[in-house]
């Protein structure tokens, strides 16, 4: 399936375990509750795709390109996602626990209700991201760029009163 091109396709509860999707291109396609376990997705492109509820345990996501889309409720636990551009992606309720997202562009990303337990966001750009109901106490934010509202949210996670 390497170099596969899809446009407007819908995949629901499909199992792509061990598949090769390297350099594939997907535009406005949906991968709903799919399994990408140990899948090689190196260099794959996802433009305005819906990945809702999909699991990526052990998948190779190096060099993927994501342009918008809805990645709500995905499982990206412990993934190496350093340096990727995720701006304007919806990650509502996503499990990003233990993931490394160092130097990622997360501007205007919706992270509401996402799990960021021990997630590495060093030097990431979070300006304009929505963090409703996100606990940042164990998140590594060293060098991350935050806007004022996020800085206040961060302080409140630690029980500080901001007036």
C-alpha positions as CSV (number, residue, x, y, z in Angstrom):
1,X,0.0,0.0,0.0
2,X,3.0,2.3,-0.2
3,X,2.4,5.3,-2.3
4,X,-1.3,4.7,-2.2
5,X,-3.5,7.8,-3.0
6,X,-7.0,8.2,-1.5
7,X,-9.4,11.1,-1.8
8,X,-12.7,11.2,0.1
9,X,-12.4,7.5,1.0
10,X,-13.9,6.1,4.3
11,X,-12.2,3.3,6.2
12,X,-14.1,2.2,9.4
13,X,-12.7,-0.2,11.9
14,X,-10.0,-1.4,9.4
15,X,-6.9,-3.3,10.6
16,X,-3.8,-2.0,9.0
17,X,-1.5,-3.9,11.4
18,X,1.9,-4.4,9.9
19,X,1.0,-2.7,6.6
20,X,3.2,-0.5,4.6
21,X,1.7,2.9,4.0
22,X,5.0,4.8,3.5
23,X,4.8,7.8,1.2
24,X,1.0,7.4,0.8
25,X,-1.2,10.5,0.3
26,X,-4.7,10.9,1.8
27,X,-7.0,13.8,1.1
28,X,-10.2,14.3,3.0
29,X,-10.4,10.6,3.8
30,X,-11.6,9.1,7.0
31,X,-9.9,6.4,9.1
32,X,-12.4,5.8,11.9
33,X,-11.4,3.5,14.8
34,X,-8.7,1.9,12.6
35,X,-5.7,0.0,13.9
36,X,-2.2,1.1,12.6
37,X,-0.3,-1.3,14.9
38,X,3.4,-1.6,13.8
39,X,2.4,0.1,10.5
40,X,5.1,1.8,8.4
41,X,3.7,5.3,7.6
42,X,7.0,7.0,7.0
43,X,6.5,10.1,4.9
44,X,2.7,9.6,4.6
45,X,0.6,12.8,3.9
46,X,-2.8,13.4,5.6
47,X,-4.7,16.5,4.4
48,X,-7.9,17.3,6.2
49,X,-8.3,13.6,7.2
50,X,-10.4,12.2,10.0
51,X,-8.5,9.7,12.1
52,X,-11.0,9.6,14.9
53,X,-10.4,6.8,17.5
54,X,-7.6,5.2,15.6
55,X,-4.6,3.5,17.4
56,X,-1.0,3.8,16.3
57,X,0.9,1.5,18.7
58,X,4.4,0.9,17.4
59,X,3.7,2.7,14.1
60,X,6.5,4.5,12.3
61,X,5.2,8.0,12.0
62,X,8.5,9.6,11.1
63,X,8.3,12.5,8.6
64,X,4.5,12.3,8.2
65,X,2.8,15.5,7.0
66,X,-0.5,16.5,8.5
67,X,-2.5,19.4,7.2
68,X,-5.5,20.0,9.5
69,X,-8.0,17.3,10.2
70,X,-9.6,15.6,13.1
71,X,-7.4,13.2,15.2
72,X,-9.8,13.1,18.2
73,X,-9.6,10.2,20.5
74,X,-6.6,8.7,18.8
75,X,-4.0,6.6,20.7
76,X,-0.5,8.0,20.1
77,X,0.9,6.8,23.4
78,X,4.8,6.8,23.5
79,X,5.1,7.8,19.8
80,X,8.2,9.7,18.6
81,X,6.6,12.8,16.9
82,X,9.4,15.3,17.3
83,X,9.5,18.2,14.9
84,X,6.2,17.5,13.2
85,X,3.8,20.2,12.2
86,X,0.3,19.6,13.7
87,X,-1.1,23.1,13.5
88,X,-4.9,23.4,13.4
89,X,-5.4,19.6,14.1
90,X,-8.1,18.5,16.4
91,X,-6.8,16.2,19.2
92,X,-9.9,16.3,21.5
93,X,-9.7,13.4,24.0
94,X,-6.5,12.0,22.3
95,X,-4.1,9.8,24.3
96,X,-0.7,11.4,23.9
97,X,0.7,10.0,27.2
98,X,4.5,9.6,27.1
99,X,4.7,10.8,23.5
100,X,7.6,13.0,22.4
101,X,6.5,16.1,20.6
102,X,9.6,18.2,21.0
103,X,9.8,21.2,18.7
104,X,6.3,20.4,17.2
105,X,4.1,23.2,15.8
106,X,0.9,22.9,17.8
107,X,-0.5,26.3,17.1
108,X,-4.3,26.5,17.2
109,X,-4.5,22.8,18.0
110,X,-7.5,21.6,20.0
111,X,-6.2,19.5,22.8
112,X,-9.3,19.6,25.0
113,X,-9.6,16.6,27.4
114,X,-6.4,15.1,25.9
115,X,-4.1,13.0,28.1
116,X,-0.7,14.7,28.2
117,X,0.7,12.5,31.1
118,X,4.5,12.7,30.8
119,X,4.3,14.0,27.3
120,X,7.4,15.9,26.1
121,X,6.5,19.2,24.6
122,X,10.0,20.8,24.9
123,X,10.4,23.8,22.6
124,X,6.9,23.2,21.1
125,X,4.8,26.1,19.9
126,X,1.4,25.9,21.6
127,X,0.3,29.5,21.0
128,X,-3.5,29.6,20.3
129,X,-4.0,25.9,21.3
130,X,-7.1,25.0,23.3
131,X,-6.2,23.1,26.5
132,X,-9.6,22.8,28.3
133,X,-9.6,20.1,30.9
134,X,-5.9,19.2,30.3
135,X,-3.7,18.5,33.3
136,X,-0.2,19.8,32.5
137,X,1.4,18.9,35.9
138,X,3.5,16.0,34.4
139,X,4.0,17.5,30.9
140,X,7.5,18.6,30.0
141,X,7.1,22.1,28.7
142,X,10.7,23.4,29.0
143,X,11.2,26.0,26.3
144,X,7.6,25.7,25.0
145,X,5.9,28.8,23.6
146,X,2.7,29.6,25.4
147,X,0.2,32.5,25.1
148,X,-1.1,34.3,28.2
149,X,-4.2,32.2,28.6
150,X,-2.2,29.0,28.5
151,X,0.3,30.4,31.0
152,X,-2.6,31.1,33.4
153,X,-4.0,27.5,32.7
154,X,-0.5,26.1,33.5
155,X,-0.4,28.0,36.8
156,X,-3.9,26.8,37.8
157,X,-2.8,23.2,37.2
158,X,-0.4,23.7,40.0
159,X,-3.0,25.2,42.3
160,X,-1.9,28.8,41.9
161,X,-4.4,31.6,42.1
162,X,-4.1,34.0,39.2
163,X,-5.9,37.3,39.6
